[in-house]
Amino acid sequence: MRAAAKRVMAIARKEFIHITRDWRMIVAVLVLPLLQLLLFAYAISFDVRNVPSVTLDLDKTAASRSYLDSYSKSGFFAVHGSVSDFAGIDGAFNRSEARVAIVVQRGFGDALAAGGTGSVSVLIDGSEPNSAQLGQTYAVALNQSLGRRALASWAEARGLGNLHVGTIEPRVQAWYNPERRSADFLIPGLMIVIIMIVTVQQTAVTLVKERENGTLEQLLESPLTHSELIVGKILPWALLGVVDTVLITAVSMGVFGIPLRGDVAVLAVGIGLFIVCALSLGLVISAVAPSLESANIAALLVSFLPGFMLSGMAFPLASIPMALQVVSYLFPARYMVEIARGVFLRGSSWGVLAPQVLSLAAYAFIALGIATVLNRRRRA
Amino acid sequence: MSLRRLRLIMWKELLQLRRDRLLLPLIFLMPIMYVIMFGYVVGSDVRNLPTAVIDGDRTATSQRLTDAFSSSGYFVITQRPASEAALRGLIDSGRVNVAIIIERGTEAALARGETVPLGVIVDGADSKTASVASGYAAEIVAAFDRGLLEKAGRAVGGPVIDARVRVMFNPSLKSVNAMVPGLVCSILMLSIMVIMSQAVVRERARGTLEQMMVTPITRAEYLTGKVLPYVGIATIQMTFIVLIGRYWFGVPFNGSVWTVALGLILFTLTSVGMGLLISLVSRTQQQAQQTVMFVMIPTMVLSGFIFPIESMPAAIVPLTYLIPLRYALVVLRSAFLKGSGVADLWAPLTAMVVFAVGIFGLAVSRFQKRLSE
């Protein structure tokens, strides 16, 4: 047993020397994740603002001007200018200069003054569906409050006093993230994706490289067993994964003020298991891939895509088709994102997160087993 | 330039690709996986959100309000707990994503002409759902209010604003329609950058580059022969994406093939240039892979491909102008969905020409220099 431990440590040390010999590798493993975190945390959000808009005022009255003014003041529509006819709108849309066009029809002011119906159209460019969806919502809500104001001022002008119309006003509360900060929601998930990318990418090539350099044969000659080799290979990367996690967590909490509301022990156990899962996935690729190129591309496919798309990190998974749901359970990121979000935001502890932690444990065990078996087969 | 030698280099490159039994399947699996995941996951539109309604009012009005939510198609009322105390468990366990709370006395207060709050609780730990759900809720309430206002306005003969909100080009607001043109560009870039930079670095790392240089092959022949097979592969990948998008997801194509082709040619030059530059700065294949990731991640995030540029903070937006994919996206999306022509798209196309000339030119000149050393 002691001899085995010594052999494992020898492999781990060798791997570690490989890593530290190349400064770029250190940068890739320790600095890049932090840069990614900063970039993502600042740039990603679904809170659309300042949607470029143009106006077309066919009415040209005080009423139409004040109506259009309220769009610029809304903070959602950034009114870049006005056009003089519909061709101008077509042009602005075609050149992608505007996503929204607001048209006040002729007779708008007179109609409102006379108690009639003032017509406006809001045209939205649907080629960017995220913005368009929100633009639609905002436009509807804005017009509702403008209509209410028009009615009130009409009533006042007529001396009808303050005309009160009862309306409903939604008061939206976002639980667990009351200010609806995208960063709060995204960072716990991002952390997982970044760790997944770093670890899978790195381990995917380790065995392939040994094979291509012919050093794997030399290792084979030594008393080293298959599982010792695997464990030794994994150890330094697991360590780096933990360092990455600590760094990212520190930056998330220090710079972005992400709360840590739940049980740190759950997070620690979860991350530990998750790192083993990710490393095993990398080793599986390493065992199967015939060359560095295919190992690299397979790693990209396995880590980047499912990490981003199927982890629930940014995109809700509830509405995706069943088949993809099943696929999403085949990657460890999905469980870990739930754990991270639970611990950071919801303040969950063992009780709620036990199923996820157990799934990860089972996953780690199975994946590591598959990696070992595949490597043994490959070498035999 | 001898066509025969050129053909031989390309042939060698393809033979090498074929020898790696995992590489070709991966190359062709990649675009298919991308379209399916982006189409279904990013493109999935949030609908049928499980919703809890707490109706404290129990009147005809509260009933109409509840109906307005359930008939919208966005919310499915699955739970009707008696009090707010039960909500926490429901939201924690994920059994509902949204809760709507109608206070007691809503109908009476409306009749008195007051503004009545309607509680909408969303799970803020799930940002996209939260943002979309609160948007839908606001829209439904606005429509409900408009009904009330119009009734009141008509009763006293007051004015009404009739706002027609219409979505053009992609009226169903299907995300996948915007996704597919974007995917075409990003696969082109990813594939050329990853596969080509690996192939070029490999040659140097193994020392076969020197052997190549002692043959009568000229540098231009070598470069062209090295680049063309990968451009060919990327073209096949793009064709896959367009076909799946067109016939599986039903993405419309309203534009001119020439505009799209022009945009893609310019973007291909840029991507080839970036791939070559990456292979120049990397000594090992692993370094090349790291560098690709280093370039790819900001490109994906900042180009507006997944996350709209309008949602980025003002300090980040200037950075997006440095991303070539940003312009390619504008060109392809506009051409696909809006049928914009070259004249409409002159501004992004000019930017693309600048990138293509700059990056491709720099890469080729540096590469030539490297080869002659």
Boltz contact constraints between the chains, C-beta under 6 A:
constraints:
  - contact:
      token1: [A, 24]
      token2: [B, 287]
      max_distance: 6.0
  - contact:
      token1: [A, 28]
      token2: [B, 290]
      max_distance: 6.0
  - contact:
      token1: [A, 36]
      token2: [B, 297]
      max_distance: 6.0
  - contact:
      token1: [A, 39]
      token2: [B, 298]
      max_distance: 6.0
  - contact:
      token1: [A, 42]
      token2: [B, 316]
      max_distance: 6.0
  - contact:
      token1: [A, 43]
      token2: [B, 301]
      max_distance: 6.0
  - contact:
      token1: [A, 43]
      token2: [B, 302]
      max_distance: 6.0
  - contact:
      token1: [A, 43]
      token2: [B, 312]
      max_distance: 6.0
  - contact:
      token1: [A, 43]
      token2: [B, 316]
      max_distance: 6.0
  - contact:
      token1: [A, 44]
      token2: [B, 307]
      max_distance: 6.0
  - contact:
      token1: [A, 45]
      token2: [B, 311]
      max_distance: 6.0
  - contact:
      token1: [A, 46]
      token2: [B, 128]
      max_distance: 6.0
  - contact:
      token1: [A, 46]
      token2: [B, 131]
      max_distance: 6.0
  - contact:
      token1: [A, 47]
      token2: [B, 311]
      max_distance: 6.0
  - contact:
      token1: [A, 48]
      token2: [B, 308]
      max_distance: 6.0
  - contact:
      token1: [A, 48]
      token2: [B, 310]
      max_distance: 6.0
  - contact:
      token1: [A, 48]
      token2: [B, 311]
      max_distance: 6.0
  - contact:
      token1: [A, 50]
      token2: [B, 310]
      max_distance: 6.0
  - contact:
      token1: [A, 51]
      token2: [B, 310]
      max_distance: 6.0
  - contact:
      token1: [A, 94]
      token2: [B, 338]
      max_distance: 6.0
  - contact:
      token1: [A, 94]
      token2: [B, 340]
      max_distance: 6.0
  - contact:
      token1: [A, 94]
      token2: [B, 344]
      max_distance: 6.0
  - contact:
      token1: [A, 95]
      token2: [B, 344]
      max_distance: 6.0
  - contact:
      token1: [A, 96]
      token2: [B, 330]
      max_distance: 6.0
  - contact:
      token1: [A, 96]
      token2: [B, 334]
      max_distance: 6.0
  - contact:
      token1: [A, 112]
      token2: [B, 159]
      max_distance: 6.0
  - contact:
      token1: [A, 115]
      token2: [B, 157]
      max_distance: 6.0
  - contact:
      token1: [A, 115]
      token2: [B, 158]
      max_distance: 6.0
  - contact:
      token1: [A, 115]
      token2: [B, 159]
      max_distance: 6.0
  - contact:
      token1: [A, 117]
      token2: [B, 160]
      max_distance: 6.0
  - contact:
      token1: [A, 117]
      token2: [B, 162]
      max_distance: 6.0
  - contact:
      token1: [A, 118]
      token2: [B, 161]
      max_distance: 6.0
  - contact:
      token1: [A, 119]
      token2: [B, 162]
      max_distance: 6.0
  - contact:
      token1: [A, 120]
      token2: [B, 163]
      max_distance: 6.0
  - contact:
      token1: [A, 121]
      token2: [B, 164]
      max_distance: 6.0
  - contact:
      token1: [A, 122]
      token2: [B, 165]
      max_distance: 6.0
  - contact:
      token1: [A, 123]
      token2: [B, 166]
      max_distance: 6.0
  - contact:
      token1: [A, 123]
      token2: [B, 168]
      max_distance: 6.0
  - contact:
      token1: [A, 124]
      token2: [B, 167]
      max_distance: 6.0
  - contact:
      token1: [A, 125]
      token2: [B, 169]
      max_distance: 6.0
  - contact:
      token1: [A, 126]
      token2: [B, 167]
      max_distance: 6.0
  - contact:
      token1: [A, 126]
      token2: [B, 169]
      max_distance: 6.0
  - contact:
      token1: [A, 126]
      token2: [B, 170]
      max_distance: 6.0
  - contact:
      token1: [A, 126]
      token2: [B, 173]
      max_distance: 6.0
  - contact:
      token1: [A, 127]
      token2: [B, 169]
      max_distance: 6.0
  - contact:
      token1: [A, 127]
      token2: [B, 170]
      max_distance: 6.0
  - contact:
      token1: [A, 127]
      token2: [B, 178]
      max_distance: 6.0
  - contact:
      token1: [A, 127]
      token2: [B, 333]
      max_distance: 6.0
  - contact:
      token1: [A, 127]
      token2: [B, 337]
      max_distance: 6.0
  - contact:
      token1: [A, 128]
      token2: [B, 308]
      max_distance: 6.0
  - contact:
      token1: [A, 129]
      token2: [B, 173]
      max_distance: 6.0
  - contact:
      token1: [A, 129]
      token2: [B, 175]
      max_distance: 6.0
  - contact:
      token1: [A, 129]
      token2: [B, 178]
      max_distance: 6.0
  - contact:
      token1: [A, 130]
      token2: [B, 308]
      max_distance: 6.0
  - contact:
      token1: [A, 131]
      token2: [B, 308]
      max_distance: 6.0
  - contact:
      token1: [A, 131]
      token2: [B, 310]
      max_distance: 6.0
  - contact:
      token1: [A, 132]
      token2: [B, 167]
      max_distance: 6.0
  - contact:
      token1: [A, 132]
      token2: [B, 173]
      max_distance: 6.0
  - contact:
      token1: [A, 133]
      token2: [B, 173]
      max_distance: 6.0
  - contact:
      token1: [A, 134]
      token2: [B, 135]
      max_distance: 6.0
  - contact:
      token1: [A, 136]
      token2: [B, 165]
      max_distance: 6.0
  - contact:
      token1: [A, 137]
      token2: [B, 135]
      max_distance: 6.0
  - contact:
      token1: [A, 137]
      token2: [B, 138]
      max_distance: 6.0
  - contact:
      token1: [A, 137]
      token2: [B, 139]
      max_distance: 6.0
  - contact:
      token1: [A, 139]
      token2: [B, 165]
      max_distance: 6.0
  - contact:
      token1: [A, 140]
      token2: [B, 139]
      max_distance: 6.0
  - contact:
      token1: [A, 140]
      token2: [B, 142]
      max_distance: 6.0
  - contact:
      token1: [A, 140]
      token2: [B, 165]
      max_distance: 6.0
  - contact:
      token1: [A, 141]
      token2: [B, 138]
      max_distance: 6.0
  - contact:
      token1: [A, 141]
      token2: [B, 142]
      max_distance: 6.0
  - contact:
      token1: [A, 143]
      token2: [B, 161]
      max_distance: 6.0
  - contact:
      token1: [A, 143]
      token2: [B, 163]
      max_distance: 6.0
  - contact:
      token1: [A, 144]
      token2: [B, 142]
      max_distance: 6.0
  - contact:
      token1: [A, 144]
      token2: [B, 145]
      max_distance: 6.0
  - contact:
      token1: [A, 144]
      token2: [B, 146]
      max_distance: 6.0
  - contact:
      token1: [A, 146]
      token2: [B, 161]
      max_distance: 6.0
  - contact:
      token1: [A, 147]
      token2: [B, 149]
      max_distance: 6.0
  - contact:
      token1: [A, 147]
      token2: [B, 161]
      max_distance: 6.0
  - contact:
      token1: [A, 148]
      token2: [B, 149]
      max_distance: 6.0
  - contact:
      token1: [A, 150]
      token2: [B, 159]
      max_distance: 6.0
  - contact:
      token1: [A, 150]
      token2: [B, 161]
      max_distance: 6.0
  - contact:
      token1: [A, 151]
      token2: [B, 153]
      max_distance: 6.0
  - contact:
      token1: [A, 151]
      token2: [B, 158]
      max_distance: 6.0
  - contact:
      token1: [A, 154]
      token2: [B, 158]
      max_distance: 6.0
  - contact:
      token1: [A, 154]
      token2: [B, 159]
      max_distance: 6.0
  - contact:
      token1: [A, 164]
      token2: [B, 113]
      max_distance: 6.0
  - contact:
      token1: [A, 165]
      token2: [B, 149]
      max_distance: 6.0
  - contact:
      token1: [A, 165]
      token2: [B, 152]
      max_distance: 6.0
  - contact:
      token1: [A, 166]
      token2: [B, 110]
      max_distance: 6.0
  - contact:
      token1: [A, 166]
      token2: [B, 113]
      max_distance: 6.0
  - contact:
      token1: [A, 166]
      token2: [B, 114]
      max_distance: 6.0
  - contact:
      token1: [A, 167]
      token2: [B, 115]
      max_distance: 6.0
  - contact:
      token1: [A, 167]
      token2: [B, 145]
      max_distance: 6.0
  - contact:
      token1: [A, 167]
      token2: [B, 148]
      max_distance: 6.0
  - contact:
      token1: [A, 168]
      token2: [B, 116]
      max_distance: 6.0
  - contact:
      token1: [A, 168]
      token2: [B, 118]
      max_distance: 6.0
  - contact:
      token1: [A, 168]
      token2: [B, 141]
      max_distance: 6.0
  - contact:
      token1: [A, 168]
      token2: [B, 145]
      max_distance: 6.0
  - contact:
      token1: [A, 169]
      token2: [B, 115]
      max_distance: 6.0
  - contact:
      token1: [A, 169]
      token2: [B, 117]
      max_distance: 6.0
  - contact:
      token1: [A, 170]
      token2: [B, 118]
      max_distance: 6.0
  - contact:
      token1: [A, 170]
      token2: [B, 120]
      max_distance: 6.0
  - contact:
      token1: [A, 170]
      token2: [B, 137]
      max_distance: 6.0
  - contact:
      token1: [A, 170]
      token2: [B, 138]
      max_distance: 6.0
  - contact:
      token1: [A, 170]
      token2: [B, 141]
      max_distance: 6.0
  - contact:
      token1: [A, 171]
      token2: [B, 117]
      max_distance: 6.0
  - contact:
      token1: [A, 171]
      token2: [B, 119]
      max_distance: 6.0
  - contact:
      token1: [A, 172]
      token2: [B, 120]
      max_distance: 6.0
  - contact:
      token1: [A, 172]
      token2: [B, 134]
      max_distance: 6.0
  - contact:
      token1: [A, 173]
      token2: [B, 121]
      max_distance: 6.0
  - contact:
      token1: [A, 174]
      token2: [B, 122]
      max_distance: 6.0
  - contact:
      token1: [A, 174]
      token2: [B, 124]
      max_distance: 6.0
  - contact:
      token1: [A, 174]
      token2: [B, 130]
      max_distance: 6.0
  - contact:
      token1: [A, 175]
      token2: [B, 121]
      max_distance: 6.0
  - contact:
      token1: [A, 175]
      token2: [B, 123]
      max_distance: 6.0
  - contact:
      token1: [A, 175]
      token2: [B, 124]
      max_distance: 6.0
  - contact:
      token1: [A, 176]
      token2: [B, 124]
      max_distance: 6.0
  - contact:
      token1: [A, 176]
      token2: [B, 125]
      max_distance: 6.0
  - contact:
      token1: [A, 177]
      token2: [B, 124]
      max_distance: 6.0
  - contact:
      token1: [A, 177]
      token2: [B, 125]
      max_distance: 6.0
  - contact:
      token1: [A, 180]
      token2: [B, 124]
      max_distance: 6.0
  - contact:
      token1: [A, 182]
      token2: [B, 127]
      max_distance: 6.0
  - contact:
      token1: [A, 185]
      token2: [B, 127]
      max_distance: 6.0
  - contact:
      token1: [A, 205]
      token2: [B, 286]
      max_distance: 6.0
  - contact:
      token1: [A, 289]
      token2: [B, 22]
      max_distance: 6.0
  - contact:
      token1: [A, 290]
      token2: [B, 20]
      max_distance: 6.0
  - contact:
      token1: [A, 290]
      token2: [B, 21]
      max_distance: 6.0
  - contact:
      token1: [A, 290]
      token2: [B, 22]
      max_distance: 6.0
  - contact:
      token1: [A, 291]
      token2: [B, 20]
      max_distance: 6.0
  - contact:
      token1: [A, 292]
      token2: [B, 285]
      max_distance: 6.0
  - contact:
      token1: [A, 293]
      token2: [B, 23]
      max_distance: 6.0
  - contact:
      token1: [A, 293]
      token2: [B, 198]
      max_distance: 6.0
  - contact:
      token1: [A, 294]
      token2: [B, 20]
      max_distance: 6.0
  - contact:
      token1: [A, 294]
      token2: [B, 22]
      max_distance: 6.0
  - contact:
      token1: [A, 294]
      token2: [B, 23]
      max_distance: 6.0
  - contact:
      token1: [A, 294]
      token2: [B, 26]
      max_distance: 6.0
  - contact:
      token1: [A, 296]
      token2: [B, 289]
      max_distance: 6.0
  - contact:
      token1: [A, 297]
      token2: [B, 26]
      max_distance: 6.0
  - contact:
      token1: [A, 298]
      token2: [B, 26]
      max_distance: 6.0
  - contact:
      token1: [A, 305]
      token2: [B, 37]
      max_distance: 6.0
  - contact:
      token1: [A, 309]
      token2: [B, 37]
      max_distance: 6.0
  - contact:
      token1: [A, 309]
      token2: [B, 41]
      max_distance: 6.0
  - contact:
      token1: [A, 315]
      token2: [B, 41]
      max_distance: 6.0
  - contact:
      token1: [A, 315]
      token2: [B, 42]
      max_distance: 6.0
  - contact:
      token1: [A, 316]
      token2: [B, 126]
      max_distance: 6.0
  - contact:
      token1: [A, 316]
      token2: [B, 128]
      max_distance: 6.0
  - contact:
      token1: [A, 316]
      token2: [B, 129]
      max_distance: 6.0
  - contact:
      token1: [A, 319]
      token2: [B, 44]
      max_distance: 6.0
  - contact:
      token1: [A, 319]
      token2: [B, 46]
      max_distance: 6.0
  - contact:
      token1: [A, 320]
      token2: [B, 40]
      max_distance: 6.0
  - contact:
      token1: [A, 320]
      token2: [B, 41]
      max_distance: 6.0
  - contact:
      token1: [A, 320]
      token2: [B, 44]
      max_distance: 6.0
  - contact:
      token1: [A, 321]
      token2: [B, 40]
      max_distance: 6.0
  - contact:
      token1: [A, 324]
      token2: [B, 40]
      max_distance: 6.0
  - contact:
      token1: [A, 341]
      token2: [B, 125]
      max_distance: 6.0
  - contact:
      token1: [A, 345]
      token2: [B, 125]
      max_distance: 6.0
  - contact:
      token1: [A, 346]
      token2: [B, 125]
      max_distance: 6.0
